[in-house]
Structures are given as structure tokens and as C-alpha cells.
Amino acid sequence: MLVESDVDAPIAHGFVARHTAVIESLRRHGAVEVVGITSVPADRDRDASGLIVVPEAHAHPTDARRLLSAAATELGRFGIGRDLKQLRAAVAALRPTMIICLTWQRREVVRAVGAIAPTALFAEERLSVMAGQPLRWTFPPPIISAVEMRAQRRAVALARVIAVIGPAEVAWATTAFHRPVVVVPQSAAPVHVVEEQRRGAGFDVAVVGNFDEKRNADGLVDIIDEAARRGWPDQVRFRVVSAAGYDQRIKERAGSHVVLEGGVEDIGPLLATSRCRLVPAFSALGIKGQILQGWAARLPVVTTERSARTVGGRDGVDVLVGATPGEIVDILSGIGARDDLDEIVDAGFARLQADYSPAKVDEAVDEVVRLVTSRK
């Protein structure tokens, strides 16, 4: 089997490495080779056996790039670019019996390699939504988004099955790609915790994300500002992990209550010594893996309504939900005095084991393999 994997996301960002979990699950079925496209030459020391470096491989989808991407994807029916030709040659040389495309942003890869062996595509709605926002200067605005989706649908025509990250994306993927859809969830391994480590004088709140992006930074900045306006809750300190860097507004707010940890190779020790997990995204799609991290570390998770919905979290049952930055600060101010935290933490860990365990990933990957390898 062969996996074509986007490998641009930093490894040391504290997230669950979803592609790694899928690859390990696939190894139960046979030998797995990994190749991929990256824009970072340093990624050559990753676990991929062959990497093709393309500087603009994962550039942010500005309006101009969206137009160019849609045109290139559509024109790909008549020929593919040099990087995809290199990728196709590398894949063909390995003579795979099955191809799994873990390519979140370059769906035209399926067109390039799908004729070599039966193929599956892992897709995410959030990237279609981000890249599919109507262009500001088009009228009517939905036209470009429709063109993009049509081009992507044609590009993935050779895929036999589409895998998505959560149940909420099934309807989107079915409509977008007209293929069987399988939910392959994220997972998070339990974090070893020594309770004595959490009984220090302070109240550390673990916050993990790609906070160089404005859409991720907005919620955190608003919560920090609200806490500062009211006066920070006693002994509360945010420890903010972001290997990709920080939005300038977060840098300006760093201090005794906001500690910027940078990239952390192993997030376990930070979670093991924290008292709470904050997931501050007020706009969320897909699955918030940070909530799963909190559950895995047996931490109370404080989050927003939108983020909680991505994992089916229930306020006061397995998460604590605030609808506004002010409500989030209220929760953090009173969390130490709650007498139901143990029940909430236990419920979160039970949800993790029931719905987001490695065993659930294995079950879903088995179904992907069955559908890919079955004859049409």
C-alpha cells in the first residue's frame, strides 16, 4: 500500500497527528510506503520515503490563488504539472496495490495517481469552506465557489471512497464527491498523569493551536482581553503552544498571565501539569482535536459552543461551554470551586474511549480498505 501525504503541518504543534494514526492503522493490512509533496525542504527527515519540494504547495488560498487553483485543477484533465508528474512517477515505481491520498488541499493528486491503483481520498470540509468563500469582487459571488467544487469533483473522479473526520461532514462529502463516505475519526492516546503534579500553587491553563492564523487567534485574544479588563482570575496562567508562531496581537499580550511556549515536541508533560484545557475557537469546523487532548489528559475542557459541537460535547456533562469571551472568563474564574469536575472529567474520558480511541480508527480504516479493494 502507498500513502500520499501532505506533510507540511508542523509535527511539534501538540496536535494529534492524524496522518500518522491512519498510516499506523494501515500497517496492520500490509507494507506501507509514504510519499508526498511539501513546501518545506527540512521535511525530508520526516517519515516519508520520497518527498517532492514545491514552494507554493500549501500557500494560503488568497482570491488570486483560488482562481489559479480552480483553473489548474480544471485544466488538469488535459495534463498535469511537473510536480504531479514527479509524484506519479514515484508512485508508479513502487507498484502499489492500493493508494490512500491524505492530501487535504491538493485533491488533483487523485487524478495524477488514481489510475495506478485503487484509490481513497481523505477530505476535510473546513478546507473547502475556507477556500470556497465567495470572492469579494465577483457577482454573483457563489459562481467561483461552484466552479472550484466542480473542478475538485472531477479531479477526484478516480477515488473509490472518501474518508472524512466526523459525522457532520458526511452530508457535505456525499454531495460534493458522489462517492461512498467513511468517517475515520481523530484519536488521542491517554496522557500519563500524576495528580500530585497538578496540585501546585498556580492554575495553569493549556492552550494549543496554530495561533499564527488570525481565525485561530481571534477567540484567544478576545478572552485574554476580557480577563485583563475584569482582572485576571486568581493564579490563572495561560500556557500557549503554537509551533507555527503567534499572531502579533498575542505576542503583544504575553506576560505573567500569558506564557508563549512556542513549539513543544511532546505536549504530554505540559498537559500533565495543567489544571484545565482551553479551546478558544468561536468558529470551528471538522473536529477540535484539542478537546480530545483534554479528555485524554483527564482535564476539564473549557470551550465554545461551536467547538463543543464538533465532538458532540455537552455543557456540564463532558465539557464546560461559554458562548462569549465573558462567559469563558466566568467559567475559568469559578472552575476551582466546582464540585462536579471529577464527574465531567470522567465523562470526557469515557467519550474519548467510546468514540475516538485507536480501536475506532482501526475499525474505520478497515472499512476504507474494504471499499477501496472491493471490485466495482
FENNORNOR-V417407 format. One record per residue. SS is DSSP state (A for helix, B for strand, O for the rest). D_CENTER is the distance of its C-alpha to the mean C-alpha in Angstrom with 2 decimals. Layout:
ss=SS d_center=D_CENTER
ss=SS d_center=D_CENTER
This chain:
ss=O d_center=23.64
ss=B d_center=21.58
ss=B d_center=17.88
ss=B d_center=17.04
ss=B d_center=13.78
ss=O d_center=12.14
ss=O d_center=12.52
ss=O d_center=12.31
ss=O d_center=9.41
ss=O d_center=11.50
ss=A d_center=12.07
ss=A d_center=13.65
ss=A d_center=11.09
ss=O d_center=11.14
ss=O d_center=7.62
ss=O d_center=7.91
ss=O d_center=8.25
ss=A d_center=7.47
ss=A d_center=9.88
ss=A d_center=12.35
ss=A d_center=12.58
ss=A d_center=13.28
ss=A d_center=15.74
ss=A d_center=17.50
ss=A d_center=17.93
ss=A d_center=19.37
ss=O d_center=21.82
ss=O d_center=23.62
ss=O d_center=24.79
ss=O d_center=26.09
ss=O d_center=25.73
ss=O d_center=22.46
ss=B d_center=22.43
ss=B d_center=19.44
ss=B d_center=19.91
ss=B d_center=17.84
ss=B d_center=17.95
ss=B d_center=17.05
ss=O d_center=18.35
ss=O d_center=18.90
ss=A d_center=22.07
ss=A d_center=21.37
ss=A d_center=18.64
ss=A d_center=21.69
ss=A d_center=21.79
ss=O d_center=18.52
ss=O d_center=18.83
ss=O d_center=19.36
ss=O d_center=23.05
ss=B d_center=23.18
ss=B d_center=21.30
ss=B d_center=22.38
ss=B d_center=22.04
ss=O d_center=21.74
ss=O d_center=21.74
ss=O d_center=20.21
ss=O d_center=17.70
ss=O d_center=14.67
ss=O d_center=16.74
ss=O d_center=15.69
ss=O d_center=16.94
ss=O d_center=20.18
ss=A d_center=22.81
ss=A d_center=24.79
ss=A d_center=21.99
ss=A d_center=21.06
ss=A d_center=24.71
ss=A d_center=24.95
ss=A d_center=21.86
ss=A d_center=23.20
ss=A d_center=26.63
ss=A d_center=25.59
ss=A d_center=23.64
ss=A d_center=26.71
ss=A d_center=29.14
ss=A d_center=27.35
ss=A d_center=29.48
ss=A d_center=32.36
ss=O d_center=30.89
ss=O d_center=27.79
ss=O d_center=27.29
ss=A d_center=28.26
ss=A d_center=24.83
ss=A d_center=24.21
ss=A d_center=27.77
ss=A d_center=27.12
ss=A d_center=24.07
ss=A d_center=26.15
ss=A d_center=29.01
ss=A d_center=26.97
ss=A d_center=25.60
ss=A d_center=29.09
ss=A d_center=30.67
ss=A d_center=28.70
ss=O d_center=30.01
ss=O d_center=27.08
ss=O d_center=27.73
ss=O d_center=24.22
ss=B d_center=21.28
ss=B d_center=17.58
ss=B d_center=15.65
ss=B d_center=12.02
ss=O d_center=12.29
ss=O d_center=9.70
ss=O d_center=12.26
ss=O d_center=15.62
ss=O d_center=16.68
ss=A d_center=20.24
ss=A d_center=19.69
ss=A d_center=20.49
ss=A d_center=23.82
ss=A d_center=24.56
ss=A d_center=24.18
ss=O d_center=24.42
ss=O d_center=28.21
ss=O d_center=28.27
ss=O d_center=27.03
ss=O d_center=25.43
ss=B d_center=21.82
ss=B d_center=18.61
ss=B d_center=15.63
ss=B d_center=11.99
ss=O d_center=11.02
ss=O d_center=8.71
ss=A d_center=10.88
ss=A d_center=9.16
ss=A d_center=10.04
ss=A d_center=13.41
ss=A d_center=13.98
ss=A d_center=13.34
ss=A d_center=15.50
ss=O d_center=17.75
ss=O d_center=19.14
ss=O d_center=22.93
ss=O d_center=24.56
ss=O d_center=26.69
ss=O d_center=29.80
ss=O d_center=29.97
ss=O d_center=32.03
ss=O d_center=31.23
ss=O d_center=27.61
ss=A d_center=25.93
ss=A d_center=27.69
ss=A d_center=25.32
ss=A d_center=22.27
ss=A d_center=24.34
ss=A d_center=25.30
ss=A d_center=21.76
ss=A d_center=20.80
ss=A d_center=24.12
ss=A d_center=23.63
ss=A d_center=20.23
ss=A d_center=21.87
ss=A d_center=24.73
ss=A d_center=22.64
ss=O d_center=21.01
ss=O d_center=24.37
ss=O d_center=24.74
ss=B d_center=21.70
ss=B d_center=23.10
ss=B d_center=20.05
ss=B d_center=16.64
ss=B d_center=13.82
ss=B d_center=11.21
ss=O d_center=8.72
ss=O d_center=11.17
ss=A d_center=14.84
ss=A d_center=14.51
ss=A d_center=13.38
ss=A d_center=16.40
ss=A d_center=18.92
ss=A d_center=17.10
ss=A d_center=16.59
ss=A d_center=20.17
ss=A d_center=21.61
ss=A d_center=19.79
ss=A d_center=20.49
ss=O d_center=23.37
ss=O d_center=22.29
ss=B d_center=21.80
ss=B d_center=18.35
ss=B d_center=16.95
ss=B d_center=14.20
ss=O d_center=12.51
ss=O d_center=10.74
ss=O d_center=8.54
ss=O d_center=11.22
ss=O d_center=12.47
ss=O d_center=15.93
ss=O d_center=18.51
ss=O d_center=19.34
ss=O d_center=23.07
ss=O d_center=24.60
ss=O d_center=28.19
ss=A d_center=29.09
ss=A d_center=31.73
ss=A d_center=29.15
ss=A d_center=27.89
ss=O d_center=31.40
ss=O d_center=31.96
ss=O d_center=33.41
ss=O d_center=30.26
ss=B d_center=27.31
ss=B d_center=24.15
ss=B d_center=20.96
ss=B d_center=17.71
ss=B d_center=15.21
ss=B d_center=12.06
ss=O d_center=9.80
ss=O d_center=10.15
ss=O d_center=13.44
ss=O d_center=15.05
ss=O d_center=13.69
ss=A d_center=16.14
ss=A d_center=14.05
ss=A d_center=12.27
ss=A d_center=15.67
ss=A d_center=17.81
ss=A d_center=17.39
ss=A d_center=17.86
ss=A d_center=20.85
ss=A d_center=22.40
ss=A d_center=22.23
ss=A d_center=23.73
ss=A d_center=26.40
ss=A d_center=27.31
ss=A d_center=27.70
ss=A d_center=29.85
ss=A d_center=31.90
ss=A d_center=32.77
ss=O d_center=33.12
ss=O d_center=30.44
ss=O d_center=30.46
ss=O d_center=32.56
ss=O d_center=31.01
ss=B d_center=27.41
ss=B d_center=25.40
ss=B d_center=21.79
ss=B d_center=20.32
ss=B d_center=17.50
ss=B d_center=15.29
ss=O d_center=13.75
ss=O d_center=14.28
ss=O d_center=13.92
ss=O d_center=16.83
ss=O d_center=17.78
ss=O d_center=18.89
ss=A d_center=22.69
ss=A d_center=23.12
ss=A d_center=21.33
ss=A d_center=23.49
ss=A d_center=26.51
ss=O d_center=25.83
ss=O d_center=25.51
ss=O d_center=28.33
ss=O d_center=29.49
ss=O d_center=27.13
ss=B d_center=24.02
ss=B d_center=23.49
ss=B d_center=21.12
ss=B d_center=20.11
ss=B d_center=18.42
ss=O d_center=16.44
ss=O d_center=16.95
ss=O d_center=17.13
ss=O d_center=17.28
ss=O d_center=15.90
ss=A d_center=18.22
ss=A d_center=21.40
ss=A d_center=20.06
ss=A d_center=18.78
ss=A d_center=22.09
ss=A d_center=24.14
ss=O d_center=22.37
ss=O d_center=23.78
ss=B d_center=20.96
ss=B d_center=17.18
ss=B d_center=16.48
ss=B d_center=13.38
ss=O d_center=14.95
ss=O d_center=12.90
ss=O d_center=15.67
ss=O d_center=13.77
ss=O d_center=10.63
ss=O d_center=9.26
ss=O d_center=7.34
ss=O d_center=6.88
ss=O d_center=7.14
ss=A d_center=6.71
ss=A d_center=9.26
ss=A d_center=11.71
ss=A d_center=11.63
ss=A d_center=12.37
ss=A d_center=15.21
ss=A d_center=16.56
ss=A d_center=16.57
ss=O d_center=18.52
ss=O d_center=20.83
ss=O d_center=20.30
ss=B d_center=20.94
ss=B d_center=17.82
ss=B d_center=18.72
ss=B d_center=16.54
ss=B d_center=17.06
ss=A d_center=18.06
ss=A d_center=15.18
ss=A d_center=12.54
ss=A d_center=14.87
ss=A d_center=15.21
ss=A d_center=11.65
ss=O d_center=12.75
ss=O d_center=16.43
ss=O d_center=17.32
ss=O d_center=20.99
ss=B d_center=22.57
ss=O d_center=25.07
ss=O d_center=24.20
ss=O d_center=20.92
ss=B d_center=19.54
ss=B d_center=21.46
ss=B d_center=20.74
ss=B d_center=22.05
ss=O d_center=22.34
ss=O d_center=23.26
ss=A d_center=23.09
ss=A d_center=26.58
ss=A d_center=25.70
ss=A d_center=22.93
ss=A d_center=25.64
ss=A d_center=28.06
ss=A d_center=25.90
ss=A d_center=25.47
ss=A d_center=29.21
ss=A d_center=30.26
ss=A d_center=27.79
ss=A d_center=30.16
ss=A d_center=32.93
ss=O d_center=31.18
ss=O d_center=32.74
ss=O d_center=30.04
ss=A d_center=27.19
ss=A d_center=27.90
ss=A d_center=27.70
ss=A d_center=24.37
ss=A d_center=22.87
ss=A d_center=24.43
ss=A d_center=23.12
ss=A d_center=19.49
ss=A d_center=20.02
ss=A d_center=21.74
ss=A d_center=18.92
ss=A d_center=16.56
ss=A d_center=19.30
ss=A d_center=20.09
ss=A d_center=16.83
ss=O d_center=14.03
ss=O d_center=16.23
ss=A d_center=16.37
ss=A d_center=19.30
ss=A d_center=17.36
ss=A d_center=15.05
ss=A d_center=18.40
ss=A d_center=19.97
ss=A d_center=17.44
ss=A d_center=17.50
ss=A d_center=21.27
ss=A d_center=21.35
ss=A d_center=19.47
ss=A d_center=22.02
ss=A d_center=24.85
ss=A d_center=24.12
ss=A d_center=23.64
ss=A d_center=26.80
ss=O d_center=28.95
ss=O d_center=31.47
ss=O d_center=31.20
